[in-house]
């Protein structure tokens, strides 16, 4: 099968255009632990929602990107 050369910058720009579902799938493929993180979010949803509330945020009103950013912040505290 022939190999197609695509500049990395083009791939990175394309990732920015993916839907939330597409980004999740890309993360799963790129990060073996992404599935673990998703399971952890699902398992600890009540606690994550409470942490969001303590920060003045409504978890249910956040976009997927905002949720991912919040979880990232929580994990790095």
C-alpha positions as CSV (number, residue, x, y, z in Angstrom):
1,X,0.0,0.0,0.0
2,X,1.5,3.4,-0.9
3,X,2.3,5.8,1.8
4,X,0.9,9.3,1.6
5,X,3.1,12.1,3.0
6,X,1.1,14.8,4.9
7,X,2.8,17.6,6.7
8,X,2.3,17.4,10.5
9,X,1.0,21.0,10.6
10,X,-1.8,20.0,8.2
11,X,-2.7,17.1,10.4
12,X,-2.7,19.3,13.5
13,X,-4.9,21.9,11.8
14,X,-7.3,19.1,10.8
15,X,-7.5,18.0,14.4
16,X,-8.8,21.4,15.4
17,X,-11.7,20.9,13.0
18,X,-12.9,17.6,14.4
19,X,-16.2,17.2,16.2
20,X,-16.1,16.4,19.9
21,X,-16.7,12.8,19.0
22,X,-13.8,12.9,16.5
23,X,-11.5,14.4,19.1
24,X,-12.3,11.7,21.6
25,X,-11.6,9.0,19.0
26,X,-8.3,10.7,18.0
27,X,-7.3,10.9,21.7
28,X,-8.1,7.2,22.2
29,X,-5.9,6.4,19.3
30,X,-3.1,8.7,20.3
31,X,-3.2,8.1,24.1
32,X,-3.6,4.6,25.4
33,X,-4.7,6.0,28.7
34,X,-7.5,8.1,27.1
35,X,-10.0,5.3,27.6
36,X,-8.9,5.1,31.2
37,X,-9.5,8.8,31.7
38,X,-13.0,8.6,30.1
39,X,-13.9,5.7,32.4
40,X,-12.6,7.7,35.4
41,X,-14.8,10.7,34.3
42,X,-17.8,8.4,34.0
43,X,-17.1,6.7,37.3
44,X,-16.5,9.9,39.2
45,X,-19.1,12.1,37.5
46,X,-20.7,13.2,40.7
47,X,-17.5,14.4,42.2
48,X,-16.3,16.1,39.1
49,X,-19.7,17.9,38.9
50,X,-19.2,19.0,42.5
51,X,-15.7,20.3,41.8
52,X,-17.1,22.2,38.8
53,X,-19.8,23.7,41.0
54,X,-17.2,24.8,43.6
55,X,-15.5,26.7,40.8
56,X,-18.8,28.4,39.8
57,X,-19.2,26.2,36.7
58,X,-22.2,24.1,35.6
59,X,-20.8,20.8,34.3
60,X,-23.9,20.1,32.2
61,X,-23.6,23.5,30.4
62,X,-19.9,23.1,29.6
63,X,-18.8,22.2,26.1
64,X,-16.8,19.0,25.6
65,X,-13.6,21.1,25.2
66,X,-14.4,23.0,28.5
67,X,-15.0,19.7,30.3
68,X,-11.8,18.3,29.1
69,X,-9.9,21.4,30.2
70,X,-11.6,21.3,33.6
71,X,-10.7,17.6,34.1
72,X,-7.1,18.4,33.0
73,X,-6.9,21.2,35.5
74,X,-8.3,18.9,38.3
75,X,-5.8,16.1,37.4
76,X,-2.8,18.5,37.6
77,X,-3.7,20.1,40.9
